[in-house]
């Protein structure tokens, strides 16, 4: 089920909203959110709800173990068993075939011709996100950062919360715990206008901006070998903004939906293309992921506490794993390595970079990000190298379809992403003017939803 679908907007959401506010107790609302989360997730494939339920049960009982035992041995078991279980499930469904293919390629390098099976595995949507939720819950419980909940339905509601279940943001239990525990006393109208406003702005980002960009980006990149240098730049600039507005739009809608149900989901994007350096970019882009990588990987590896070379190593390892988290392909690993190198280089040579003008740093950082997105978008290294060659070596060929319209869309997207306000900078009070604007924007988005082909969110595949 998609946020930008008729069944969600006019069936699932109204029923879920009215049912939630028709209940009075915190426990009843936890149960309702858990049930609706499973209905939402099961819309794609009901069998995968069993996988999420199993992961939820393992982590929930581990949390109860932390409450029962205080000795190091039992606490370590309560950490290792659920984390290993979750990573094993994620590894099987997401990386089994990648591992087999990589092993097969390695054997071929040494002249070994062995046929390995290719498993017919269907990747469950959102498994990377809810696995992060359960693992962060267990690790925070082990560290003493949170007190595990005794309420199964509170924990199940947290894991299966439909607004952020399949494409984030990654919400840690400690950031939402107080709101979950106060659901029985929260006011329906407290964040109502803010929730509606956030949701509609996110819908505009996705349906009006991202999907419009996709109309010329996807056909162009499907025939990337025919593009001219100008066409390659137009296509990659279009993808740069398509990816941002698609994922930012989803996150904005998720935050808005959270407000509608009395839950404050944290910000996931803060105008990342306004960044002036690699470090700032990762403080603005996919904030929930970057903070998780920092807290659960980079800092435990040693962070920047043991000298420069250890810091560079930790940055590279963190970003390599972050790249692999996005997908089972070497291009994602390459993208992670690229950003790890940028972070390490900035750590080493940041002072000369910071001496440049603000405008030069923003434009320079933006170009570096676009280059990285070439790796992220490409299905192979040969595609990435071909695109980069076309972009930086003058090459004849085709432009994108309807180049004038593409330039117009890119102008709007550039202004909004690099100059204009993000959703957190906007006013969300319902003045008459804002009501008219939001109503018109929702109507335009709905017309595009009804009249356009199916358009899933890009981050569903991760």
MOHU-V686331 format. One record per residue. N is the residue number from 1. SS is DSSP state (2 for helix, 1 for strand, 0 for the rest). NEAR is the number of other C-alpha atoms within 8 Angstrom. D_FIRST is the distance of its C-alpha to the first C-alpha in Angstrom with 1 decimal. Layout:
N,SS,NEAR,D_FIRST  N,SS,NEAR,D_FIRST
This chain:
1,0,9,0.0  2,0,6,3.8  3,0,8,6.8  4,0,9,8.6  5,0,9,7.3  6,2,9,9.5  7,2,8,7.7  8,2,12,6.6  9,2,11,10.1  10,2,8,12.1  11,2,9,11.0  12,2,9,9.1  13,2,9,10.9  14,2,9,14.2  15,2,8,14.4  16,2,9,13.7  17,2,10,16.1  18,2,8,18.8  19,2,9,18.7  20,2,11,19.1  21,2,8,22.0  22,2,6,23.5  23,0,8,24.2  24,0,8,27.3  25,0,9,27.7  26,2,12,26.2  27,2,9,25.8  28,2,9,23.9  29,2,13,21.5  30,2,13,21.0  31,2,11,20.3  32,2,10,17.8  33,2,13,15.9  34,2,14,16.0  35,2,9,14.9  36,2,10,11.9  37,2,13,11.0  38,2,11,11.4  39,2,8,9.5  40,2,9,6.3  41,2,16,7.5  42,2,11,8.8  43,0,8,6.0  44,0,6,6.8  45,0,8,10.3  46,0,9,12.0  47,0,7,15.1  48,2,10,13.9  49,2,11,13.8  50,2,8,17.5  51,2,8,18.0  52,2,10,16.5  53,2,8,18.7  54,2,8,21.6  55,2,13,21.4  56,2,12,21.1  57,2,8,24.2  58,2,9,26.2  59,2,13,25.9  60,2,10,26.4  61,2,8,29.6  62,2,12,30.8  63,2,13,30.5  64,2,11,32.7  65,2,11,35.0  66,2,13,35.6  67,2,9,36.5  68,2,6,38.9  69,0,8,40.6  70,0,8,42.4  71,0,6,44.2  72,2,6,43.2  73,2,6,42.8  74,2,10,40.3  75,2,13,38.3  76,2,9,38.2  77,2,8,36.9  78,2,13,34.1  79,2,12,33.2  80,2,8,33.6  81,2,8,32.1  82,2,14,28.6  83,2,10,28.4  84,2,8,29.7  85,2,9,27.3  86,2,12,24.2  87,2,9,25.7  88,2,8,26.6  89,2,8,23.1  90,2,12,21.8  91,2,9,24.8  92,2,8,24.4  93,2,11,20.8  94,2,11,21.0  95,2,10,24.7  96,2,10,26.4  97,2,9,26.6  98,2,10,27.4  99,2,8,30.2  100,2,11,31.5  101,2,9,31.5  102,2,8,33.3  103,2,8,35.8  104,2,11,36.5  105,2,8,37.1  106,2,8,39.4  107,2,11,41.4  108,2,9,41.8  109,2,7,43.4  110,0,6,46.0  111,0,6,46.6  112,0,7,44.9  113,0,6,43.2  114,0,6,41.1  115,0,5,38.1  116,0,6,35.2  117,0,5,32.2  118,0,7,28.8  119,0,6,26.3  120,0,4,23.4  121,0,5,20.9  122,0,5,17.1  123,0,7,16.0  124,0,7,13.4  125,0,8,10.8  126,0,12,12.2  127,2,11,15.3  128,2,9,17.6  129,2,13,16.3  130,2,14,16.5  131,2,12,19.7  132,2,9,21.2  133,2,13,20.5  134,2,13,22.4  135,2,12,25.1  136,2,11,25.8  137,2,12,26.1  138,2,15,28.6  139,2,9,30.6  140,2,10,30.9  141,2,13,32.0  142,2,11,34.6  143,2,7,35.8  144,0,7,36.2  145,0,8,34.0  146,0,8,32.1  147,0,7,33.0  148,0,10,30.6  149,0,9,29.2  150,0,5,30.5  151,0,6,27.6  152,2,8,25.1  153,2,10,22.5  154,2,13,23.0  155,2,11,22.4  156,2,11,19.4  157,2,14,17.9  158,2,10,18.7  159,2,11,17.2  160,2,13,13.9  161,0,11,13.6  162,2,12,9.9  163,2,9,11.1  164,2,12,12.5  165,0,14,11.4  166,0,12,9.9  167,0,12,12.0  168,0,10,14.7  169,0,15,17.1  170,0,11,19.0  171,0,12,20.2  172,0,9,23.4  173,2,10,24.3  174,2,8,27.5  175,2,9,25.8  176,2,12,23.8  177,2,8,26.1  178,2,8,28.2  179,2,10,25.4  180,2,12,23.9  181,2,9,27.4  182,0,9,28.0  183,0,11,25.0  184,0,10,27.3  185,0,7,29.6  186,0,8,27.3  187,0,6,27.5  188,0,10,24.7  189,0,6,26.3  190,0,7,27.3  191,0,10,24.6  192,2,10,23.0  193,2,10,24.2  194,2,11,23.5  195,2,14,19.8  196,2,11,19.4  197,2,11,21.3  198,2,14,19.5  199,2,14,16.1  200,2,12,17.6  201,2,12,19.5  202,2,14,16.5  203,2,15,14.8  204,2,13,18.1  205,2,13,18.3  206,2,15,15.2  207,2,13,15.3  208,2,11,19.1  209,2,13,20.6  210,2,15,18.5  211,2,12,17.3  212,2,10,20.8  213,2,15,22.4  214,2,11,20.3  215,2,8,21.9  216,2,14,25.2  217,2,13,24.4  218,2,8,22.5  219,2,9,25.3  220,2,13,28.0  221,2,8,27.0  222,2,6,26.4  223,0,8,30.2  224,2,10,31.3  225,2,6,34.7  226,2,7,35.6  227,1,16,35.1  228,0,14,38.0  229,2,14,38.3  230,2,9,37.2  231,2,13,34.2  232,2,14,33.2  233,2,9,33.4  234,2,12,31.5  235,2,13,28.7  236,2,12,28.6  237,2,10,29.0  238,2,14,26.1  239,2,12,23.9  240,2,10,25.3  241,2,14,24.0  242,2,13,20.7  243,2,10,19.8  244,2,10,21.0  245,2,12,19.3  246,2,14,16.0  247,2,12,16.1  248,2,13,18.2  249,2,15,15.9  250,2,14,12.9  251,2,16,15.6  252,2,13,17.0  253,2,16,14.0  254,2,14,13.6  255,2,16,17.3  256,2,14,17.1  257,2,12,14.6  258,2,13,17.0  259,2,14,19.9  260,2,13,18.5  261,0,9,18.7  262,0,13,22.0  263,0,10,20.9  264,0,9,22.3  265,0,12,20.1  266,0,9,22.5  267,0,10,22.8  268,0,12,21.5  269,0,11,23.1  270,0,8,26.6  271,0,12,27.5  272,2,13,27.9  273,2,9,29.6  274,2,10,32.4  275,0,13,33.4  276,0,11,37.0  277,0,10,37.0  278,2,12,34.9  279,2,8,35.1  280,2,10,33.8  281,2,12,31.0  282,2,11,29.6  283,2,11,30.1  284,2,13,27.9  285,0,12,25.2  286,0,11,22.4  287,2,12,24.6  288,2,12,22.8  289,2,9,23.2  290,2,11,26.7  291,2,9,28.0  292,2,9,26.7  293,2,11,28.4  294,2,10,31.5  295,2,9,31.7  296,2,9,30.8  297,2,10,32.3  298,2,13,34.6  299,2,10,36.6  300,2,8,37.0  301,2,7,38.3  302,0,11,40.9  303,0,12,39.4  304,0,10,42.3  305,0,6,44.9  306,0,8,46.9  307,0,7,48.0  308,2,7,46.6  309,2,6,46.2  310,2,11,44.3  311,2,14,42.0  312,2,9,41.4  313,2,8,40.6  314,2,13,38.2  315,2,14,36.4  316,2,13,36.2  317,2,9,34.9  318,2,13,32.3  319,2,12,30.9  320,2,14,31.2  321,2,10,29.1  322,2,10,26.7  323,2,14,26.5  324,2,13,26.0  325,2,9,23.1  326,2,8,21.2  327,0,10,21.6  328,0,10,23.9  329,0,8,26.2  330,2,8,29.6  331,2,12,28.6  332,2,14,26.5  333,2,12,29.5  334,2,11,31.7  335,2,14,29.5  336,2,15,29.9  337,2,12,33.6  338,2,9,34.0  339,2,11,32.7  340,2,14,34.8  341,2,10,37.8  342,2,9,37.2  343,2,11,37.1  344,2,12,40.2  345,2,9,42.0  346,2,12,41.3  347,2,7,42.5  348,2,6,45.7  349,2,8,46.3  350,2,9,44.5  351,2,6,47.7  352,2,7,48.5  353,2,9,44.9  354,2,8,45.0  355,0,6,48.2  356,0,8,46.6  357,0,7,45.7  358,2,7,42.4  359,2,6,41.4  360,2,8,42.4  361,2,13,40.4  362,2,13,37.2  363,2,8,37.5  364,2,9,38.6  365,2,12,35.8  366,2,11,33.3  367,2,8,34.9  368,2,8,34.8  369,2,8,31.0  370,2,11,30.6  371,2,9,32.6  372,2,11,30.4  373,2,12,27.3  374,2,12,29.1  375,2,13,29.0  376,2,9,25.4  377,2,6,24.3  378,0,10,26.8  379,0,7,26.2  380,0,8,29.8  381,2,9,32.8  382,2,6,34.5  383,2,10,31.9  384,2,12,32.1  385,2,8,35.9  386,2,9,36.0  387,2,12,33.9  388,2,10,36.0  389,2,8,39.2  390,2,13,38.2  391,2,13,37.3  392,2,7,40.5  393,0,7,43.0  394,0,8,43.7  395,0,8,42.3  396,0,7,42.3  397,0,9,39.5  398,1,8,36.7  399,0,11,34.9  400,0,13,31.3  401,0,8,30.4  402,0,7,31.5  403,2,8,33.0  404,2,6,34.1  405,2,7,30.6  406,2,14,29.4  407,2,9,32.2  408,2,8,31.2  409,2,11,27.6  410,2,12,29.0  411,2,8,31.5  412,2,8,28.9  413,2,10,26.7  414,2,10,29.9  415,2,9,31.2  416,2,10,28.0  417,2,14,27.5  418,2,9,31.2  419,0,8,33.0  420,0,7,30.9  421,0,10,29.4  422,0,10,26.1  423,2,8,24.1  424,2,6,26.3  425,2,6,29.4  426,0,7,28.4  427,0,5,29.6  428,0,8,27.1  429,0,7,29.5  430,0,8,29.0  431,0,6,32.0  432,2,6,32.4  433,2,7,32.0  434,2,9,28.8  435,2,9,27.3  436,2,8,28.3  437,2,8,26.9  438,2,10,23.5  439,2,8,23.2  440,2,8,24.2  441,2,10,21.8  442,2,11,18.8  443,2,8,20.2  444,2,8,20.6  445,2,12,17.1  446,2,8,15.8  447,2,8,18.4  448,2,10,17.2  449,2,12,13.5  450,2,7,15.0  451,2,6,17.7  452,0,6,16.3  453,0,5,14.7  454,0,4,11.2  455,0,5,11.3  456,0,6,9.3  457,0,8,10.8  458,2,8,14.0  459,2,7,14.1  460,2,10,11.2  461,2,7,14.2  462,0,10,16.3
